[in-house]
Amino acid sequence: MTLSLKLINAAIYGTLGAIAVFLAATLGWPAWILFIGWISYFQFGATLRNAGNTIILMSLGMLLAMFMTLCAGWLAPYWGNYGILPVVFILIAALSFLEHDKWFGNMAAWFLGMVVFFAAGHPPELTGLPDLGLPVATGLLFGWLSAWLFSVARRNLTTHNPL
């Protein structure tokens, strides 16, 4: 990559990163959730189709984590803090059966969804899913936008620069 392209790429990432943080702060979203989505765009194939699959699987991972939390709460009177152990064992073991499925097999996306839910500290309520899913989806969009802007810049630079 030429120095010109590196500078353009840096400007694209810097500008979009600042816009992303501003947007997250304005909307009251944790910026880290948005950046998980941005990273996921590149980690899981860097296409819009893969981004759609990723947001679905991450959302399902968030729902699974909510369900785990509810089940652990139901077991808490009997198992205390250890109620989460059989829940995680059973649900993650069941999830592993999807590992080789073409559509549902992206285990990393499922687990990232669970990480987002647990790290955000939200109660296990469906009404909180948009508070987590929208920043992830926006991050995926920022990932696509950064890749698209760079491809446009690269195409224009190579077309107009004979070096």
Secondary structure, DSSP 8 states (H G I E B T S, - for coil): --HHHHHHHHHHHHHHHHHHHHHHHHHT--HHHHHHHHHHHHHTTSSHHHHHHHHHHHHHHHHHHHHHHHHHHHHHHHHGGGGHHHHHHHHHHHHGGGTT-TTT--HHHHHHHHHHHHHHT--S-GGGHHHHHHHHHHHHHHHHHHHHHHHHHHHHHHHH---
